[in-house]
């Protein structure tokens, strides 16, 4: 009987612990009247969306409306984790409000619905365990790390200030904004790891639509279409595309979401899929961010080597195209250095050497304050003359940033999530859909160079991708690799 129930859970037919009692009513995450719950989900969704639109106006009521929108988004996630996750994904590529809304509230608003979903899924897991129901969910150790990391990240600033290790002041550095960025990485992992498989499929279809819209807005902002500026961030920062948060977060979010969304687009139309990949690659190129560019090359190779239909002559042809694209990316990022080498001069590698210095700074901060870390953005306030001259602002590594900001507690929490996901992905490689693997690999590549968890757009998709590959092998995929072939 237990085996039958476990198989039913894997197939999505029986998953009360994970938020779905009836697969035909996928948005309904708990028992009760289907029509009443559907009406409640629709009401909360419309209320939050309406508040999000009003929050983008420069009016005195915008902050209050933003707060109401965030609260209704959280309530939506509690009622329906899937609906909350979809709404959060719809918000994170865009601004959380106009300049009239405090930055911290605007940042929190973007990911608020996901917090309701994460809390609901964790409560369902605990209740299911108490009832002795079969549970297919990530390991307790990783889940505990996610909860600890989510709680520590906002508190790190408060703790560091009380110990006088963090002199920074400013509304953009408060606990609410951290809950909408670095903490969101851990919350997204909970959602990615605990949503039932059928709900994940719905979530990824919604993600494809949202990313296409975000991509259109970002490219429209780049060429100067003014109405888009109402919702997006500054379209250019130092000549680099930054419409979805900042240059690097824009690129990281797109690189991680690309394989998840592309698989959905390819199932609808191969031509649209190719166009989607091309325009996403163009947007990442315009950000001039090296980590996401490298990630694109790596996941492209993984795709070609993993999908059987792309082997042989077609695979070699695509490898050639990928090589040309890689050359374009490298020339865009390192064009000046290449020109200097060809001219017989020593290239300027200050940017790359500064990245190494930032890694060292993250380690030094963790060693100096192993329990509390230096606090949120603490590296921007180093008094050390060498680091000051090097303009070190962040530690530029997904693990080192956690150690720098929150000491061993936050650094270990991040390490458990990242390395745990990698180990599980490798162990169950053939049973995890290729697009999930590609997204997780993009997180790791970007995380070597930067911090996907630092802004909402990158944080949400990084956590979601690692959560997907952290799912048990039995629920990772119902079919082998070739069935995931988007072509």
N, C-alpha and C positions, 0 to 999 in steps of 0.2 A: 504493500500500500504506500509506504514511504517513497519507494522508487517511482511509482506512478505519479505521486504528487510532485516529486522533484522534477520529473520530465514535463509535467504540465506547467510547472513554474517556469522552466526554461523556455517553453514555447509561448509563454504569456497567457496561458489559460487560467493559471491560478497564481496570483501574486498579491495577496492582501497586504503582506508586509512591506511591499515596495510601492504601494500607492495605487494599485489597479485591482478592483474586484471583478470587473467585467470588461473584457477587452473590447466589446462593442461600444463601450462608453469610456473611451480612453482618457478623456479629460476629467472624468469623475474619479477623484482619487480616494473616495471613501464611500461608505454605505449611505443609503438615504434615497429620497425621491430623486430620480434622474432628472425630471423636468425642473424641480425646484433648484437642484444643484446647478444645472445648466444655466438657469436664469441668474443665479448668484454669480457664477463665473463670468457671464456676459456683462452683468452690471458692474462688477469690480474692474473688469478689463476696460470697459468704456469710460468708467470714472477716472481710472489712472491715466488713460490716454488723453482724455479731455484736460486733465490737470497738467499733463506734460506739455500740451500745446499752449495752454494759458501761461505756464511757467516760462515760456520763451518770449513773453511780452515784457516790455519795460514798464511795469506797473507796480504800485505799492503792494498789491495783493499777491504778486508773483511768488514771494517766499512762502506765504501761507498755503497757497495753492500747491506749491512744490512739495511741502510737507504732507498735505492731504494725498497727493498723488503717490508719494513714496509709501505712506501707510496703507493705502488701498492696494498698492502693488504687493506689499508684504502679505496682506490678507488674501490676495488672490493665490499667492504661492502656497499658503497654508491650505486653502481649499482644494487647489489643484496644482501639484508640483509641476506637471507638464506645462500648464498654462502660464505659471509664474516664470518658468525657465524660458519659454518662448518670448514672453514680454521683456525679460531682462536682456535677451539677445537682441531684441528689437531696439532697446534703448542704448546699449553700450557703444555702438559706433557714433552716436551723436551727443551733442551737448545735453546736459541735464536741465538747462534753463538759461535764461538771459543773464546779462550782467547784473540785473536787479536781484537775482537769487544768489545767496552766499555760495562761494565755490564749494565748500564742504558739503552743503545740502545738495547741490547739483550733482556732485560726484556720487554721493550716496544714492540719490534718486535713480541713477542709471542702473545700478545693480540690485536695488531694493527687492524686487519681486523674487530674485533668486534666493534671498535669505529666507523668505517664507517657505519656499520649496525645500531648501536644505533642512530647515528645522522640522518640517512635516515628515520628510523621508527618514530622518534620524529617529524621530518619535515612533514612526511606524516600525522601524527596525527593532527598537527596544521592546515594543509591545508584542511584536511577533515572536521574539525570542522568549518572552515570558509565557506566551501561550504554547510554546513548543512547536510552532509551525515551521515547515521547511523554509530555509532562508538562503537565497542566493544573493550574496552581497560581498563587497571587498572585505579584506581581513580586518579584524578588530584593531590591530596595531596601526594600520594605515588610517583607519577611520578615527582612532583616538588622536593620531598626529594631526589630522585635518582639523578636528575640533580644537585642539590645543593651539595650533597655529592661527586659526581664525580668531581665537580669543586674545592671544598674546599680541598680535599685530597692532590692534588699536591701543592696547594698554601700554605698549612699549614707550610711547611718547610720554604718557603720564608718569610712568616709573622713572624714566630717564630725567625728566624735569625735576622730580622730587629729589633725585640724587645729584642734581647739578651736573649731569653729564651731557645735557642737551640744551644749549643756550638759545636755540631758534625760537622765534615767535612769528605768528601769522596765521590767519584763518585757514589758509590752504594746507596747513600742517596739522589740523586738529584730528581728533579720533574719528569723527564722522566721515571725513574724506578717506581715511585709511581703511575704514570698513567698506568703502566703495571701491577700493583698489586692491591693496596687498591682501587683505582678508578675503576678498572676493575670489582670489585664486583657490583658497582652501574650500570655500563654499561651493564653487563650481565643481571641484573634484568630488565632493559629496554627491552632487546632483548627477554628474556623469557616471559615477560608480553605482548609484542606487536606483535610478529610473529603470523600470521594466523595459525589456528589449523593444517591445512594440511601441512604447512611448518614445524611446530613443529614435526609432525610425521616423516618427512624426516630427520630433524635434529637429532632426537633420533636414527634413524637407522644408521646414519653416526657416531654418538657418540659410539654406540656399537662396530663398527669396530675399531674405533680409540682407545678405551679403551683396547680392546683385544691386539692390536699392542703394546700399551704402557706397558701393563702388561707383555707381552713377553719380551720386551726390559729390563724392570726392573728386571725380574727374571733372564734373561740372564746375566745382569750386576752383579747380586748378586753372581752367580756361577763363574764369572770371564771370560766371553766371551768378549774379548777385542774390537772387532769392534763396539759393542754397545756403548762403551764409547765415541765414536765420537759424539753422539747425546744426551746422557743422562747426568745428573749431577753425582757427585760422587756416586757410587752405595751403599757405606757404609759410615756412619758417626758414630763413636764410636760404631761400631758393629751393627748399626741399618740400615735397608734399607732406602735409601734416593734418589733413582734414579730419581724420578720425581720432584725434587725440594729440599727437605730436609725431614727428617723422618716424622714429623707430617703433613706438607703439602701434602706429598705423600699419607699418610693414609687418610687424610680428603678428598682429591680429589677422591680417589678410593671409599671411603665409600659413598659419596654423589652420585657419578656417577653409583655405582653398581646397584641400583634398576632400574634406567632409562635404562641402557644397558642390564641388565639381562632379562627384559621383552621382549626385541627384540630378544635376543639369544634364549630364551625359545620358542618363536613362530616358530623358525626354527628347533630346536631340543632340546628335553628335556635332553638328555645326555650331549649335549654341554652346555646347561644352567647350569646343575649341576656342570660340570667341571669349567665353568666360575666363578660361585659363590665360589667354593672351592679354586681356585687359587687366586682369589681376596682376599678371607679371609686369605689365607696364606701370601700374600704380606703385608696385613695390620698387621698381627701378627708379621712379621719380622721387621716392623717399631717400634714395642713396644710402640705405642702411645695409651694412655688410652682412650681419648675421642672417637676416631673412633672405638675402640674395643667395648666400651659401646654402641655406636650408632648402630653397627651391631646387638648387642643383642636386642636392643629396636625395630629396624625396622623388625627384624626377628619375634618377638612376634606380632607386628602390622600386618605383612603379614599373619601369621597363624590365627589370630583372625578375619581378614577382608575377607579372601578369603573363600567362603563357601565350596568349594570342599575339603579344607584342614581341615575341622572340623571333629570331631569324632575320630575314631581310628587312622586315618592317621595324624590328627592334633596332637594327643597325642604323636605319634611316633616322629614327627618332633620336637615337643617341647623337647622331650628327647634328640634328637640329638643336638638341639640348646643349651640345658643345658650343654651337654658335651663340646661343642665348647666354651661356655661361661666360663666353668671351666678352659679350656686350656688357654683362653685369660687372665683370672685373674691370673692364676698361672704364666704365662709368665711375666706379668707386676708386680705382687706382690709376686712372688715366694720366694724371700729372706725374706720378711716380714712374710710370712706364716711359713717358717722354724724357724724363730726367736720365733714366738708365740708358736709353738709346742715344742720348746726347753725351754720354760719358760722364755724367755727374752723379753724385751720391743722392739718392732719392730722399725726400723728406718723409720720415715715418713717425713724426711726432705723435700723430693721432693713435697709431698702433702702440707705440711705447707708452703713451699715457694710459692706455687700457691696462697694460701690465702693472703700471703704478697703482691704478685703481684697485686691482685685485689685491695687491700688497696692502693697500690702505684698509680694505675690508677685513683682512686677517688681523692687522694690527689693532683695529677697533675691537674686534671680538676678543683678542687676548687682553686688551686693556680693561674691558668690561664684559667678562664672560657670562655673567648672569643677566644683565639688563641690556647689553649692547650699548651703542652710542645713542640710540633713538632714531626716529624717523628722519631721514635726510641729514643725519648727523655729520656725514663726511663733508657737507658743504660748509661746516663751521670748524674745520680743523685749524688749529693754531700753528701746527708744524709748518715751518717755512718751506721745506721741500715740497710737501704736498700742496701747500698754498700756491707756490709758483707753478705747479703742474696742473692747477685748476681741477683738482679731483673733486667731483660732486657726488658720485655714486660708485659702488664697487663693481658694477657691470658683470654680475654673474648671479644666476638665480639662487645659488646656495650661499655664496659669500654675502649677498645683499641681506639675506635673512640673518646671518651671523652678525653682520655689521649693525643692523638695525635693532635686533632683539636678542643678541647673544646666543648662547648655546640652545636655549629652549626653542627659539624661533628658527634658528639655523638647522637644528636637528629635525624639527617638524617638516621643514621644506625638503631636507635631504631624504627623509623617509618616504615622502610622497613621490619625489622625483625618481630616486633609485629603486624604490619599491615598484613603481610603474614600469621602469625599464626592465627589471628582473622578470616581472610577470609577463611582459610583452615578449621577451626573448624565450621564456619557458614555454609559452603557448603561442608561439609565432604563427604557426599554420592555422590556428583556430580563430585568430583575430582578423577581422576584415582589413584588407590592405589599406583602405582609406583611413581607418583609425590609426594604424601603425604609422602612416605617413604624417598624420597630424601630430602624433606624439614625438616622432623624430624631429619634426620642425620645432617643437617646444624645446627639445634637448639642444639642438644646434643653436637656436636663438639664445637659449639660456647660458650657453658657454660664453657668449659675447655681451649679453645684456640681461635685463631683468623683466621677463614677460609679466611678472606679477605686480609691477609698479603702477600700471594704469589700467582702468577698467576694461578697455577693449582687449588688450593682451591678456590680462589676468583671467577674464572669464573663459576665453577660448583655450588658454593654456591649461587651466584647471579642468575644464571639460574634457579636453583631449586625453590628459593623463588619467582622468577618471574612467574613461571608456576602456582603455587598455588595462585598467586595474580590475576589471570585472573578472569573475572566475571563468576558467576555460569552458565550463559547461554552458555558460550563457554568452560567451564571447561571440560565437557565430553558430548558426545552424547549418551552414554550408561551407565547403572548402574555399580556398583562395580564388579559384578561377570564377566562382560565382559572383565575386565582387568586382569583376572586370567591368569598368564603366563603358568600355568600347563595345 
